[in-house]
Amino acid sequence: MSKGGPQNSDYFTGDSVDDLGTLSWYHGKLSRHAAEALLLSNGIDGSYLLRNSHKGPSFLALSVRAKDSVKHFQVLRRGHCYSFGFNIFPSLRDFVHHFANEPLIGSETGALMVLRYPYPRAVAEPPIYESVRVHTAMQTGRSEKDMLTTVPAFATKEGYLVKQGAIIKNWKTRWFTLNRNELKYFKDKKSEEPIRTLDLTTCSAAQFDYSKERVNCFCLVFPERTFYLCAQTGIEADEWLTLLQWKLSQIRKYLQQKEVGEGHQM
């Protein structure tokens, strides 16, 4: 990798570096709304992606996650040249090389953003599929034209789990929500403020546990404490554990890639 970021070849999925479709973080016809949902749900500060603009074939849009919002910037494409901000790049390779060096950009509102993490078009999905228990038509006479496009949450889950206390080893039912890299638990489903937020980036393991003489129990290992949780059914416990293990594997991949990148910059 080159200093300041990955080489251009790390961004391209095909043999040709002149074809925009081979750029791994180009999302094609992804809409503005979908880009915002994607970056806010799964990205972090500094994540960005390139997509088509509604202005026409000569325009592209760069969507950037800036803390808790998403900013959109115009990119003009003329032949093989790309115009972004005050810069004109003679080729797609030059355009991508600019982003490999993590540029700092400022918006009209005064916000400053460092473009650090290109959001890939192809993202791994957790291997969870639920069985159909009920299937009946709620409305009749409708066709595919009546269907609305929605953006589903990505790798999220919520529900009640029974948790063992830290000091007094009693068990209490708590409402849990899993979103991005955070597992939060609340007193109940109606509570607005969580009792605690667990940062999964510091979690070393998620596994079934058979030491508590309880069924459907699993544990999360953190440096300061191991949390013991039990689900109502075996299927529910397996879904929680599968999602948590998948998230931990994605976190490890990201940290490994980050370490390699930082090692090449030294």
Buried (B, 14 or more C-beta within 10 A) or exposed (E): BBEEBBEBEBBBBEEEBEEBEBBBBBBEEBBBEBBBBBBBBBBBBBBBBBBBBEEEEEEBBBBBBBEEEBBBBEBBBEEEBBBBEEEEBEBBBBBBBBBBEEBEBEEEEEEEBBBBBBBBBEEEEBEEEEEEEEEEEEEEEEEEEEEEEEEEEBBBBEBBBBBBEEEEEEBEEBBBBBBBBBBBBBEEEEEEEBEEEBEBEEBEEBEEBEEEEBEBBBBBBBEEEBBBBBBBEEEBBBBBBBBBBBBBEBBEEBEEBEEEBEEBEE
